[in-house]
Every structure is written in structure tokens, then in C-alpha cells.
Amino acid sequence: MRDQIVEWAKEIQSLAQAGLFYGKDVFDQERYERMREIAVEMMAARTDIPSEKIATLFCGDVGYQTPKVDTRAAIFEEGKILLVCESSGKWSMPGGWCEYNLSPAENAVKEAKEEAGLDVVVQKVISVQDRDKHNQPPYAYGVVKIFYQCKATGGSFVSNIETSESRYFSLDELPPLAEEKCNEEQIRMCFEAYGDDNWKVQFD
């Protein structure tokens, strides 16, 4: 369930960011800066995110605020889904922020290689989601999550700075999940898509 205070804080931040970029009056600039500070204070009061990190996130973009894009690769083998173990000790589908010079599908391929060591091809789009409607805790910015069904064509896991292990899991034996990245609801959705040749892309 969405926290309305968090949603207001993000909206205030968005308005402040646009005002700082498009506004010309020096006094208005001061007001927009203060609006951004208030948004940071609100987010810090309602989440576990340190105010310094929130300020960095809020101040790291300019112009009209748009969401970040996160891609996730649902890779199946013999009815099981591949998950990678994060540095937190919890598991998720391979994925991450979309690079500026890659399409979302290309990014899913890149993340599968980096985090799981696998060469994959994208087979279909499973879902396009508003992260805040599905994952907790809330982030200080909007996120669009795109889930792709992928097929491994080669490769094997290589130790890296992001993940320590990869393994295939059935739906009834899922390990502790990094739910801020993907949760059981989302993995269940991927299993449903995998078993449905006529799957229709889900979207928020």
C-alpha cells in the first residue's frame, strides 16, 4: 500500500526540480531549493533512507523529472527460474538500471551476463510495472520495471562484485528474496508467462 506522505514528497521534489531548471527568477530559485529540502526531510522521516542519500538522489538529475528504468531477466530451465544471490544474501532475478546507451532488452541481456554469467536471448516481454505498486520499501524516485522472458544460450556463473551465486529454483522452493528488486508475486507472474504461449503483456 502506498504511503501518501512519500508520494507527496516525490511530487514536491518533481515540481522543485522542474522549477529549478525552468525558473529564471532568483527568488523563485530559492523557493524551489527550499521545496526540495522539504521533500528530502519528508522522505527521511517516512523511510529508512538516510537524508544525505535522498538529497544526492534528488539533486542528481536536472530538468523535467522522469522515472528510472529497471530490467529483470526471467531465465528458465526445466521448469525452474534462475535467481542470483545479492551481496545482502538475498536472491533476485538478474537485472538492474538501464544504461543510457542500451535499449531495455539489450540491458536485460547485459545484466544476465554480468550477474549470472549467461549469454541470453530475449523471447518476450512479460510485464511493464510501476515499481511502487509492487515492491517495498518505497524509493525516492519513480521506477519502471520491465520483465523479460529470456533463454540461455551459453555461459556459466562467474564470481563478480554484485552476486556470489546463481541457481535455478522451482516456485515452491524460493529462497529469501531481495523484495525491493523482485518479490514472489513477480516471480509467480514470470512462471505463468513461461507456461503460456499466448501470454499477454501485463502493465500498470
C-alpha positions as CSV (number, residue, x, y, z in Angstrom):
1,M,0.0,0.0,0.0
2,R,1.4,3.4,-1.0
3,D,2.4,5.9,1.7
4,Q,0.7,9.1,0.8
5,I,3.3,11.2,2.6
6,V,6.1,9.6,0.4
7,E,4.0,10.2,-2.7
8,W,3.6,13.9,-1.8
9,A,7.3,14.2,-1.1
10,K,8.2,12.8,-4.5
11,E,5.7,15.1,-6.2
12,I,7.1,18.1,-4.4
13,Q,10.6,17.1,-5.4
14,S,9.5,16.7,-9.1
15,L,7.9,20.2,-9.0
16,A,11.0,21.7,-7.4
17,Q,13.3,20.1,-9.9
18,A,11.4,21.4,-12.8
19,G,11.2,24.8,-11.2
20,L,15.0,24.9,-10.6
21,F,15.6,24.1,-14.3
22,Y,13.0,26.3,-16.0
23,G,12.6,29.1,-13.5
24,K,14.6,32.3,-14.0
25,D,13.7,34.5,-11.0
26,V,16.4,34.3,-8.3
27,F,13.7,34.4,-5.5
28,D,11.8,31.6,-7.1
29,Q,15.0,29.6,-7.3
30,E,15.4,29.9,-3.5
31,R,11.8,28.8,-3.0
32,Y,12.3,25.7,-5.2
33,E,15.5,24.9,-3.3
34,R,13.5,25.0,-0.1
35,M,10.8,22.8,-1.6
36,R,13.4,20.3,-2.4
37,E,14.8,20.4,1.1
38,I,11.3,19.9,2.5
39,A,10.8,16.9,0.2
40,V,14.1,15.4,1.5
41,E,13.0,15.9,5.1
42,M,9.7,14.3,4.4
43,M,11.2,11.2,2.7
44,A,13.8,10.8,5.5
45,A,11.0,11.0,8.1
46,R,9.0,8.3,6.4
47,T,11.6,5.8,5.1
48,D,14.8,4.2,6.3
49,I,16.8,6.0,3.6
50,P,19.4,8.5,5.1
51,S,18.7,12.1,4.3
52,E,22.1,12.5,2.8
53,K,21.4,9.7,0.3
54,I,17.9,11.2,-0.5
55,A,19.5,14.6,-1.1
56,T,22.0,13.0,-3.5
57,L,19.3,11.2,-5.4
58,F,17.1,14.3,-5.6
59,C,19.9,16.5,-6.7
60,G,21.5,14.1,-9.2
61,D,19.0,15.0,-12.0
62,V,18.0,18.1,-13.8
63,G,15.1,19.2,-16.0
64,Y,11.7,17.5,-16.0
65,Q,11.8,14.5,-13.7
66,T,11.2,11.1,-15.3
67,P,11.3,7.6,-13.8
68,K,14.4,5.4,-14.0
69,V,14.1,2.1,-15.9
70,D,14.9,-1.3,-14.3
71,T,15.0,-4.5,-16.3
72,R,14.7,-8.1,-15.0
73,A,15.6,-11.3,-16.9
74,A,13.4,-14.3,-16.2
75,I,15.6,-17.2,-17.4
76,F,14.0,-20.7,-17.2
77,E,15.4,-24.2,-17.4
78,E,13.4,-27.4,-17.0
79,G,10.6,-25.5,-15.3
80,K,12.8,-23.6,-12.9
81,I,13.8,-19.9,-12.8
82,L,17.3,-18.6,-12.4
83,L,18.0,-16.4,-9.4
84,V,21.2,-14.7,-8.3
85,C,22.4,-14.2,-4.7
86,E,22.9,-10.5,-4.0
87,S,25.6,-9.1,-1.6
88,S,22.8,-8.9,1.0
89,G,22.5,-12.7,1.0
90,K,19.0,-12.5,-0.6
91,W,18.1,-13.5,-4.1
92,S,16.6,-11.9,-7.2
93,M,16.3,-12.2,-10.9
94,P,19.3,-10.8,-12.8
95,G,18.7,-7.2,-13.5
96,G,19.5,-3.6,-12.8
97,W,19.2,0.0,-14.0
98,C,19.0,0.5,-17.8
99,E,22.2,2.0,-19.3
100,Y,21.7,5.2,-21.2
101,N,23.1,3.7,-24.4
102,L,21.2,0.4,-24.4
103,S,17.6,-0.5,-25.1
104,P,15.8,-2.1,-22.2
105,A,16.0,-5.5,-23.9
106,E,19.7,-5.1,-24.5
107,N,20.1,-4.1,-20.9
108,A,18.4,-7.3,-19.8
109,V,20.9,-9.3,-21.8
110,K,23.8,-7.3,-20.3
111,E,22.6,-7.8,-16.8
112,A,22.2,-11.5,-17.3
113,K,25.8,-11.8,-18.4
114,E,27.2,-9.6,-15.6
115,E,25.2,-11.1,-12.7
116,A,24.7,-14.7,-13.9
117,G,27.5,-15.2,-16.4
118,L,24.9,-16.3,-19.0
119,D,24.5,-15.4,-22.7
120,V,20.8,-15.0,-23.2
121,V,18.3,-14.0,-25.9
122,V,15.1,-12.2,-25.1
123,Q,12.0,-14.1,-26.1
124,K,9.2,-11.9,-24.9
125,V,8.1,-9.0,-22.7
126,I,6.3,-10.3,-19.6
127,S,5.3,-7.1,-17.8
128,V,5.9,-3.4,-17.6
129,Q,5.3,-2.2,-14.0
130,D,5.3,0.8,-11.8
131,R,7.6,-0.4,-9.1
132,D,5.8,1.4,-6.3
133,K,2.7,-0.6,-7.0
134,H,4.5,-3.9,-6.3
135,N,7.8,-3.5,-4.3
136,Q,8.8,-2.3,-0.9
137,P,10.3,-0.2,0.6
138,P,9.4,2.9,-1.4
139,Y,12.2,4.6,-3.4
140,A,12.9,8.3,-3.5
141,Y,12.2,8.4,-7.3
142,G,9.9,6.7,-9.8
143,V,10.9,3.4,-11.3
144,V,9.5,1.5,-14.3
145,K,10.3,-2.2,-14.2
146,I,10.3,-4.3,-17.3
147,F,10.4,-8.1,-17.0
148,Y,11.6,-10.1,-20.0
149,Q,11.5,-13.9,-20.5
150,C,14.9,-15.0,-21.7
151,K,16.6,-18.1,-22.9
152,A,20.1,-19.0,-22.0
153,T,22.3,-20.0,-25.0
154,G,25.6,-20.4,-23.2
155,G,27.9,-19.2,-20.5
156,S,28.2,-20.1,-16.8
157,F,28.4,-18.2,-13.5
158,V,31.5,-16.2,-12.8
159,S,32.1,-14.6,-9.4
160,N,31.6,-10.8,-9.6
161,I,31.2,-7.7,-7.3
162,E,27.4,-7.9,-7.4
163,T,26.4,-11.5,-7.0
164,S,28.0,-14.5,-5.3
165,E,26.0,-17.4,-6.7
166,S,23.3,-18.3,-9.2
167,R,20.9,-21.2,-9.0
168,Y,17.6,-22.4,-10.6
169,F,14.6,-22.7,-8.3
170,S,11.1,-24.1,-8.6
171,L,8.2,-21.9,-7.5
172,D,7.7,-23.9,-4.3
173,E,11.3,-23.7,-3.1
174,L,12.1,-20.0,-3.5
175,P,14.9,-18.7,-1.2
176,P,14.7,-15.4,0.8
177,L,14.1,-12.7,-1.8
178,A,15.5,-9.2,-2.2
179,E,12.0,-7.9,-2.4
180,E,12.9,-4.4,-3.2
181,K,14.1,-5.8,-6.6
182,C,11.7,-8.7,-7.2
183,N,9.1,-10.5,-5.0
184,E,7.2,-13.7,-5.0
185,E,4.2,-12.1,-6.8
186,Q,6.5,-11.0,-9.6
187,I,8.3,-14.4,-9.9
188,R,4.9,-16.2,-9.9
189,M,3.9,-13.9,-12.8
190,C,7.0,-14.9,-14.7
191,F,6.2,-18.6,-14.2
192,E,2.7,-18.0,-15.5
193,A,4.1,-16.2,-18.6
194,Y,6.6,-19.0,-19.1
195,G,3.9,-21.6,-19.3
196,D,1.6,-19.6,-21.6
197,D,2.4,-19.4,-25.3
198,N,-0.4,-16.8,-25.7
199,W,0.8,-14.6,-22.8
200,K,-0.5,-11.0,-23.0
201,V,1.9,-8.4,-21.6
202,Q,0.8,-7.1,-18.2
203,F,1.1,-3.4,-17.5
204,D,0.3,-0.8,-14.9
